[in-house]
Amino acid sequence: MTGSSPAQAPPGSLFRADDTCKSAAALTSAALFTACAIDRAAKPTDISAMPIFLIIAVVFLVVIFAPSFWVKRQLKKHARPRPDFPGTGGELALHLISRAGLTGVGVEPIDDGADHYDPQSRTVHLSRSFYRGKSVSAVAVAAHEVGHALQHARNEKLFHLRMALARSIQPISKIAGVLLLVGPMLSLLLRAPGMSLIFLLLGILALVFQLLVHLVTLPVEFDASFGKALPILAGGGYLQPSDLPATRSVLRAASLTYVAHSLAGVFNLWTLLRLLR
Ligand SMILES: [Zn+2]
């Protein structure tokens, strides 16, 4: 998880599958479904395709929400207090930052579930329960977010590319949602099918861009988990070998949230291309 909770951090700082992405995806999806519904209404004879469309819609919702549900479940599952750990998630994050020689990087508690690294303020934000708690989830998430601070400090190309793209994804996603929602409606009202096509093409361009951002995010997230956090935790002796499988699960969960968004992006594109046929 990199990035920011949109409510608490400026746009472009997200590195976490946060509500910004979710709301953008939801807006785009809502627009797509509306566009599909209008499209179907315009073609009353094409009823046979409706069950397939509904099945796909259900699959889409599962694809969007199941990974998110799974991530929360993994984090909760491994959040059992471990008084035998030498420090809390917050203390570990501070220790790792200091050990790596990162200057100007802070650690602050935040609302539960909003863990992220904010590159603008160079701050690792940890859920209060992870910041103050001792658990496998607290340790793994702290190390993951410090992993993003390391990517930032080392000027890793994908991290900076992701940061640059993330700044523009929020307005572009909103524009895509509005275009896809308003386009078909205007087209119906004005009886101008060509207008719908133009709006859909613009919407597709916006979705391609959104997909690109998610694709760039995936390797950044996996690197924070498995290129940075896991080697640090395992190699530094911060965890017992018996805790490593649970740590891997938490780190995988943190990274995989973005897979859902990538899949959602592919699905949105596919739906739009179907509309164009
Ligand atoms: Zn991350």
Residues whose N, C-alpha, C, O or C-beta is under 5 A from the ligand:
A	BS01	ZN	M1 T2 F15 R16 E221 A224
